[in-house]
Amino acid sequence: MRIIAGDMRGRRLVAPAGTDTRPTSDRVRESMFAILGDITDCEVLDLFAGSGALAMEALSRGARRALCIDTAPGALQSIRTNAALLEDGERLRVRRADWRRALVDEAAAGRRYGLCLLDPPYSLLPRITGDLAGLLVPVLEPGATIVVEGAASGGPVEIPGLSVASRVDRTYGSTSITIIHTDVSK
């Protein structure tokens, strides 16, 4: 795994050992960020962060700051190792928390994000989408973008209750990504 583009292009990243974490492939990350376009100065929330590769890619491409959320000790260690690539350690925060608890806490703290990256275990995705909009909307900036990675066999991701301005669905082998430009306003 490596960072595809930006200030840290070509730097190698580590992933947690074992099969519990499934890092997003270079090809999918490259396509995802090509669709996203300019994310300069964006605040990024990476739920189910795994290795932190998506957040690191965003920071390399000009995002202001990122918060990585995960519960697995191996994933958190990989994120911290990868974060050592940053010259400014203040740009990346790492938190061990359940995704629901993290969203409630971020909303209570008044933090807002312009880009939310969701790459949960594929089997978990259908179970979280029902609760997602209610917990996610309070932490989104107006017009925020959400990227959801899932299994291609699961079909397009729907987030009930989320106001959508536009969306892009793509499939890359066994992986699908859904990029949702929200119609969230504050």
N, C-alpha and C positions, 0 to 999 in steps of 0.2 A: 504494500500500500504506500502511496506517495501523494503529496499535494500536487494537484494538477496545474494550477495557474496562480498568478499573483506574486506577492513579495516572497513567499516561501516555496515557490514552485520547485518541484523535484525533491523536496525533503521527504525522507522516509518516515513513516508512521508505524507504531506498533499496535497490535491488536491483542485483546485478551486471549489467553490460551484456552483451548477447549472449543466446544461447539455451541455453547450457550449464547455467544455473541456472533452475529453475522454481519461483518463490516460491508458497507455499501461499496460495490466494485468501482474501480477507477472510471470505467466506461459510463456507468450510471451517474456517478457524481459529475463527470464532465458534461453529460447531456443535461442534467438537472440545472447546473449553474449557467449553462448556455441559454436555457429557457428563461431562467430568472433574470438574466441581464445584470444591470448595475445594482449592486447592493452596498455601495459606498455609504459609510456612516450609519448603517442599519444596526439596530440592537437585535441580537439573535438568541432565540431560546431553542435549545436542542434537547428534546425529551427523549428518553430511551437512548442516550448518547453513545453507548457502547465504547468505541475507541475514541470518540470525539472527532473523528475524521470530517464529518460534515461541518461542525463548528470551526474546525481548523481551516478548512477550505474557505469558508465564509470570511474568516479573519484575514486570510491570505489575500482575498479578493477585495479587501477594503472595509469590511464590516467594522463598526466601532468597538463593540464588545460582544461577548457571548457567555451564556450560562449553560453549562452541561449538567443534565440531571440523569442519574441512574441509581440503581440500588445494588448492583453486583460489585463486590469488592475488586474483582479482577478488572472489570470495566473502568472503575474509578481510578485504579492504579495506572491503567493504560492512558487514560485521559491526562492524568498528572504528568506522566512521562512525555507524552506528546506536547503538552503545554510548555515543557521546557524549551521547545523550539522558539517560543515567543521571546522577543527581547524585552517586551513590556508585560510583565506578569499580571498587571491589573486588567488586561483586556479579556482574560478568560477566568470565569468563576466556575468552580466545580462543587456540586452539592449531591450528597447522598440523600435521596428522598424518593418516596412514592410519587408518581407523576401527579396524582390528585392533590396530595398535600403540598407539593411544590407550587402548583398553580394557585391554590388558595393563599399560600404565603406570599407569592409574588404580587397577587392582586391586593392583598392587605398592605403590602409595602408600597403600593402605587407604581410599581414598575410596569413598563409597557414595551412591547417588542414589535418590530416591523416584519420580522421573519421568524416563523416557527417551523422547526424541523421535527418531524415525527417518524421514527423508524422503530416501531415496537416489534417484539416477536410477532411474526406473521399470524400465529394462532391467537394472539391476544387482540389483534386489530378489530375484529367484529364485535368484541365485548366492550371496547372502550369508546367506540364512535357515538353511542347513545348519550354518554355523559360529557363528551368532549366539548361541544359548543358552549354549554353553560359554564364550564370551568375555564375555557380558553378565551372567550370573548372579553372578559374583564382585564386580561393582560395584553390585548392586542391594540396596537396603534391604529388610528383610522386608515383604512385601505391596506391593512397588513396582508402578507402572503403566508400561506400555510403549505408546506410540502409534506406529503404522506407517502411513505414507501410501504409497499405490501407485496403479496404474492400475486402474480399475474392470474393465477387460477381463481382468485377471489373477486375478480371484476373491478370496475371502478369504485373508488371509495366515496361513500356518501357520509356527510356529517349532518345529521338531522338538527334543524334549528339554526344553522349557520347561514347568514345572508351572503350570497355569492355574487360577485360582480362578473367574474369569468373564471374559467378553469381550463386546464390542459391535462389530458391523460395520455400517458405513453407506456409502452411495454418494451422491456429489454430482456429477452429470454424468459426466465421464470420470475422476473421482478417487474412490478409496475410502479410508476410514480404518478401521483396526482398533485398538481400545483393549483391551489385555489387562491385567487385574488379576492379578498373579502370586500364586502360592502359595509364593513363595520365603521360606524362613526361614533364619536364621543360628544 
